[in-house]
């Protein structure tokens, strides 16, 4: 009887620990560490952040992928040239034009040691993860420095 109870306790602890170790994308305040969200993100899965560029006033979407505990920038979609958007491509990058005139850069392969966005005060930042769109000013508040990490 005591052995059976011990096995149940060990099994319950194992389930708890395993469920807590599932990989998540963590959005937190870059200054205070306050966690805004923990979102499931499996190995190799991608997410994107879309925002209106402050200088050229067109939408930009940056595409990232989880690789282990790291976040990699893999692509970018934008609609206009201007300060702050890629005008010169690295030799390995691929540029295509989309059906709606957008410029799509793929194969970027840039490890992001510190992925942080300042949530827009005029326009918003929208996180797209697992088909769900999350409006960052509603989640974190405007002008918040939001840090992205994998845990």
C-alpha positions as protocol buffer text, in pm:
chain_id: "A"
residue {
  index: 1
  type: UNK
  ca { x: 0 y: 0 z: 0 }
}
residue {
  index: 2
  type: UNK
  ca { x: 277 y: 244 z: 95 }
}
residue {
  index: 3
  type: UNK
  ca { x: 474 y: 148 z: -216 }
}
residue {
  index: 4
  type: UNK
  ca { x: 170 y: 212 z: -438 }
}
residue {
  index: 5
  type: UNK
  ca { x: 120 y: 555 z: -280 }
}
residue {
  index: 6
  type: UNK
  ca { x: 487 y: 640 z: -333 }
}
residue {
  index: 7
  type: UNK
  ca { x: 464 y: 540 z: -700 }
}
residue {
  index: 8
  type: UNK
  ca { x: 157 y: 763 z: -746 }
}
residue {
  index: 9
  type: UNK
  ca { x: 338 y: 1059 z: -587 }
}
residue {
  index: 10
  type: UNK
  ca { x: 644 y: 1005 z: -808 }
}
residue {
  index: 11
  type: UNK
  ca { x: 424 y: 978 z: -1118 }
}
residue {
  index: 12
  type: UNK
  ca { x: 236 y: 1297 z: -1027 }
}
residue {
  index: 13
  type: UNK
  ca { x: 563 y: 1487 z: -974 }
}
residue {
  index: 14
  type: UNK
  ca { x: 699 y: 1358 z: -1307 }
}
residue {
  index: 15
  type: UNK
  ca { x: 386 y: 1474 z: -1492 }
}
residue {
  index: 16
  type: UNK
  ca { x: 405 y: 1817 z: -1325 }
}
residue {
  index: 17
  type: UNK
  ca { x: 775 y: 1864 z: -1404 }
}
residue {
  index: 18
  type: UNK
  ca { x: 733 y: 1745 z: -1764 }
}
residue {
  index: 19
  type: UNK
  ca { x: 437 y: 1974 z: -1827 }
}
residue {
  index: 20
  type: UNK
  ca { x: 631 y: 2271 z: -1687 }
}
residue {
  index: 21
  type: UNK
  ca { x: 925 y: 2200 z: -1918 }
}
residue {
  index: 22
  type: UNK
  ca { x: 736 y: 2231 z: -2245 }
}
residue {
  index: 23
  type: UNK
  ca { x: 903 y: 2491 z: -2466 }
}
residue {
  index: 24
  type: UNK
  ca { x: 738 y: 2830 z: -2467 }
}
residue {
  index: 25
  type: UNK
  ca { x: 793 y: 3169 z: -2621 }
}
residue {
  index: 26
  type: UNK
  ca { x: 813 y: 3411 z: -2330 }
}
residue {
  index: 27
  type: UNK
  ca { x: 713 y: 3776 z: -2369 }
}
residue {
  index: 28
  type: UNK
  ca { x: 837 y: 3984 z: -2079 }
}
residue {
  index: 29
  type: UNK
  ca { x: 904 y: 4343 z: -1985 }
}
residue {
  index: 30
  type: UNK
  ca { x: 1268 y: 4407 z: -2079 }
}
residue {
  index: 31
  type: UNK
  ca { x: 1314 y: 4641 z: -1783 }
}
residue {
  index: 32
  type: UNK
  ca { x: 1124 y: 4472 z: -1498 }
}
residue {
  index: 33
  type: UNK
  ca { x: 1116 y: 4107 z: -1610 }
}
residue {
  index: 34
  type: UNK
  ca { x: 737 y: 4091 z: -1567 }
}
residue {
  index: 35
  type: UNK
  ca { x: 606 y: 3805 z: -1781 }
}
residue {
  index: 36
  type: UNK
  ca { x: 318 y: 3901 z: -2009 }
}
residue {
  index: 37
  type: UNK
  ca { x: 270 y: 3567 z: -2182 }
}
residue {
  index: 38
  type: UNK
  ca { x: 410 y: 3217 z: -2223 }
}
residue {
  index: 39
  type: UNK
  ca { x: 302 y: 3073 z: -2557 }
}
residue {
  index: 40
  type: UNK
  ca { x: 366 y: 2717 z: -2681 }
}
residue {
  index: 41
  type: UNK
  ca { x: 639 y: 2708 z: -2945 }
}
residue {
  index: 42
  type: UNK
  ca { x: 782 y: 2375 z: -3057 }
}
residue {
  index: 43
  type: UNK
  ca { x: 1126 y: 2318 z: -3206 }
}
residue {
  index: 44
  type: UNK
  ca { x: 1137 y: 2452 z: -3563 }
}
residue {
  index: 45
  type: UNK
  ca { x: 810 y: 2644 z: -3535 }
}
residue {
  index: 46
  type: UNK
  ca { x: 792 y: 3002 z: -3657 }
}
residue {
  index: 47
  type: UNK
  ca { x: 623 y: 3319 z: -3539 }
}
residue {
  index: 48
  type: UNK
  ca { x: 613 y: 3671 z: -3678 }
}
residue {
  index: 49
  type: UNK
  ca { x: 576 y: 4029 z: -3563 }
}
residue {
  index: 50
  type: UNK
  ca { x: 409 y: 4285 z: -3790 }
}
residue {
  index: 51
  type: UNK
  ca { x: 431 y: 4659 z: -3736 }
}
residue {
  index: 52
  type: UNK
  ca { x: 407 y: 4986 z: -3927 }
}
residue {
  index: 53
  type: UNK
  ca { x: 753 y: 5124 z: -3999 }
}
residue {
  index: 54
  type: UNK
  ca { x: 793 y: 5462 z: -3830 }
}
residue {
  index: 55
  type: UNK
  ca { x: 983 y: 5624 z: -4118 }
}
residue {
  index: 56
  type: UNK
  ca { x: 835 y: 5491 z: -4443 }
}
residue {
  index: 57
  type: UNK
  ca { x: 488 y: 5428 z: -4292 }
}
residue {
  index: 58
  type: UNK
  ca { x: 442 y: 5086 z: -4452 }
}
residue {
  index: 59
  type: UNK
  ca { x: 389 y: 4748 z: -4289 }
}
residue {
  index: 60
  type: UNK
  ca { x: 684 y: 4524 z: -4207 }
}
residue {
  index: 61
  type: UNK
  ca { x: 661 y: 4160 z: -4098 }
}
residue {
  index: 62
  type: UNK
  ca { x: 964 y: 3994 z: -3941 }
}
residue {
  index: 63
  type: UNK
  ca { x: 961 y: 3614 z: -3930 }
}
residue {
  index: 64
  type: UNK
  ca { x: 1142 y: 3415 z: -3661 }
}
residue {
  index: 65
  type: UNK
  ca { x: 1201 y: 3048 z: -3588 }
}
residue {
  index: 66
  type: UNK
  ca { x: 1272 y: 2862 z: -3265 }
}
residue {
  index: 67
  type: UNK
  ca { x: 1591 y: 2656 z: -3271 }
}
residue {
  index: 68
  type: UNK
  ca { x: 1658 y: 2501 z: -2932 }
}
residue {
  index: 69
  type: UNK
  ca { x: 1665 y: 2787 z: -2682 }
}
residue {
  index: 70
  type: UNK
  ca { x: 1745 y: 3038 z: -2956 }
}
residue {
  index: 71
  type: UNK
  ca { x: 1538 y: 3265 z: -3181 }
}
residue {
  index: 72
  type: UNK
  ca { x: 1650 y: 3313 z: -3540 }
}
residue {
  index: 73
  type: UNK
  ca { x: 1534 y: 3579 z: -3787 }
}
residue {
  index: 74
  type: UNK
  ca { x: 1458 y: 3385 z: -4105 }
}
residue {
  index: 75
  type: UNK
  ca { x: 1259 y: 3624 z: -4320 }
}
residue {
  index: 76
  type: UNK
  ca { x: 1109 y: 3967 z: -4367 }
}
residue {
  index: 77
  type: UNK
  ca { x: 819 y: 4105 z: -4568 }
}
residue {
  index: 78
  type: UNK
  ca { x: 791 y: 4475 z: -4648 }
}
residue {
  index: 79
  type: UNK
  ca { x: 613 y: 4702 z: -4894 }
}
residue {
  index: 80
  type: UNK
  ca { x: 840 y: 5002 z: -4942 }
}
residue {
  index: 81
  type: UNK
  ca { x: 1205 y: 5101 z: -4930 }
}
residue {
  index: 82
  type: UNK
  ca { x: 1334 y: 5350 z: -4678 }
}
residue {
  index: 83
  type: UNK
  ca { x: 1551 y: 5396 z: -4372 }
}
residue {
  index: 84
  type: UNK
  ca { x: 1555 y: 5090 z: -4150 }
}
residue {
  index: 85
  type: UNK
  ca { x: 1461 y: 4828 z: -4409 }
}
residue {
  index: 86
  type: UNK
  ca { x: 1705 y: 4612 z: -4601 }
}
residue {
  index: 87
  type: UNK
  ca { x: 1828 y: 4775 z: -4921 }
}
residue {
  index: 88
  type: UNK
  ca { x: 2138 y: 4559 z: -4969 }
}
residue {
  index: 89
  type: UNK
  ca { x: 2099 y: 4182 z: -4948 }
}
residue {
  index: 90
  type: UNK
  ca { x: 2353 y: 3937 z: -4817 }
}
residue {
  index: 91
  type: UNK
  ca { x: 2460 y: 3684 z: -5085 }
}
residue {
  index: 92
  type: UNK
  ca { x: 2263 y: 3399 z: -4921 }
}
residue {
  index: 93
  type: UNK
  ca { x: 1939 y: 3598 z: -4888 }
}
residue {
  index: 94
  type: UNK
  ca { x: 1662 y: 3546 z: -5143 }
}
residue {
  index: 95
  type: UNK
  ca { x: 1433 y: 3829 z: -5260 }
}
residue {
  index: 96
  type: UNK
  ca { x: 1096 y: 3764 z: -5421 }
}
residue {
  index: 97
  type: UNK
  ca { x: 797 y: 3981 z: -5503 }
}
residue {
  index: 98
  type: UNK
  ca { x: 462 y: 3869 z: -5364 }
}
residue {
  index: 99
  type: UNK
  ca { x: 121 y: 3875 z: -5531 }
}
residue {
  index: 100
  type: UNK
  ca { x: 35 y: 4211 z: -5370 }
}
residue {
  index: 101
  type: UNK
  ca { x: 363 y: 4388 z: -5449 }
}
residue {
  index: 102
  type: UNK
  ca { x: 529 y: 4301 z: -5120 }
}
residue {
  index: 103
  type: UNK
  ca { x: 903 y: 4232 z: -5109 }
}
residue {
  index: 104
  type: UNK
  ca { x: 979 y: 3900 z: -4939 }
}
residue {
  index: 105
  type: UNK
  ca { x: 1329 y: 3829 z: -4812 }
}
residue {
  index: 106
  type: UNK
  ca { x: 1395 y: 3471 z: -4707 }
}
residue {
  index: 107
  type: UNK
  ca { x: 1698 y: 3268 z: -4597 }
}
residue {
  index: 108
  type: UNK
  ca { x: 1822 y: 3542 z: -4362 }
}
residue {
  index: 109
  type: UNK
  ca { x: 1947 y: 3302 z: -4090 }
}
residue {
  index: 110
  type: UNK
  ca { x: 2037 y: 3559 z: -3822 }
}
residue {
  index: 111
  type: UNK
  ca { x: 2057 y: 3452 z: -3456 }
}
residue {
  index: 112
  type: UNK
  ca { x: 1881 y: 3706 z: -3233 }
}
residue {
  index: 113
  type: UNK
  ca { x: 2078 y: 3740 z: -2911 }
}
residue {
  index: 114
  type: UNK
  ca { x: 1835 y: 4000 z: -2779 }
}
residue {
  index: 115
  type: UNK
  ca { x: 1496 y: 4023 z: -2951 }
}
residue {
  index: 116
  type: UNK
  ca { x: 1317 y: 4326 z: -2811 }
}
residue {
  index: 117
  type: UNK
  ca { x: 1041 y: 4545 z: -2954 }
}
residue {
  index: 118
  type: UNK
  ca { x: 913 y: 4876 z: -2823 }
}
residue {
  index: 119
  type: UNK
  ca { x: 537 y: 4845 z: -2864 }
}
residue {
  index: 120
  type: UNK
  ca { x: 408 y: 5119 z: -3089 }
}
residue {
  index: 121
  type: UNK
  ca { x: 259 y: 5439 z: -2960 }
}
residue {
  index: 122
  type: UNK
  ca { x: 92 y: 5532 z: -3289 }
}
residue {
  index: 123
  type: UNK
  ca { x: 75 y: 5198 z: -3473 }
}
residue {
  index: 124
  type: UNK
  ca { x: 65 y: 4855 z: -3315 }
}
residue {
  index: 125
  type: UNK
  ca { x: 279 y: 4544 z: -3313 }
}
residue {
  index: 126
  type: UNK
  ca { x: 96 y: 4220 z: -3387 }
}
residue {
  index: 127
  type: UNK
  ca { x: 241 y: 3883 z: -3291 }
}
residue {
  index: 128
  type: UNK
  ca { x: 127 y: 3590 z: -3505 }
}
residue {
  index: 129
  type: UNK
  ca { x: 200 y: 3255 z: -3341 }
}
residue {
  index: 130
  type: UNK
  ca { x: 33 y: 2924 z: -3414 }
}
residue {
  index: 131
  type: UNK
  ca { x: -228 y: 3101 z: -3627 }
}
residue {
  index: 132
  type: UNK
  ca { x: -328 y: 3327 z: -3337 }
}
residue {
  index: 133
  type: UNK
  ca { x: -284 y: 3703 z: -3366 }
}
residue {
  index: 134
  type: UNK
  ca { x: -196 y: 3887 z: -3045 }
}
residue {
  index: 135
  type: UNK
  ca { x: -208 y: 4267 z: -3033 }
}
residue {
  index: 136
  type: UNK
  ca { x: 89 y: 4364 z: -2820 }
}
residue {
  index: 137
  type: UNK
  ca { x: -42 y: 4699 z: -2699 }
}
residue {
  index: 138
  type: UNK
  ca { x: -343 y: 4519 z: -2551 }
}
residue {
  index: 139
  type: UNK
  ca { x: -119 y: 4256 z: -2390 }
}
residue {
  index: 140
  type: UNK
  ca { x: 169 y: 4476 z: -2270 }
}
residue {
  index: 141
  type: UNK
  ca { x: 70 y: 4840 z: -2307 }
}
residue {
  index: 142
  type: UNK
  ca { x: 199 y: 5106 z: -2544 }
}
residue {
  index: 143
  type: UNK
  ca { x: 565 y: 5212 z: -2534 }
}
residue {
  index: 144
  type: UNK
  ca { x: 663 y: 4896 z: -2341 }
}
residue {
  index: 145
  type: UNK
  ca { x: 996 y: 4730 z: -2419 }
}
residue {
  index: 146
  type: UNK
  ca { x: 896 y: 4367 z: -2476 }
}
residue {
  index: 147
  type: UNK
  ca { x: 1164 y: 4099 z: -2473 }
}
residue {
  index: 148
  type: UNK
  ca { x: 1112 y: 3768 z: -2656 }
}
residue {
  index: 149
  type: UNK
  ca { x: 1288 y: 3451 z: -2536 }
}
residue {
  index: 150
  type: UNK
  ca { x: 1247 y: 3073 z: -2540 }
}
residue {
  index: 151
  type: UNK
  ca { x: 1221 y: 2879 z: -2218 }
}
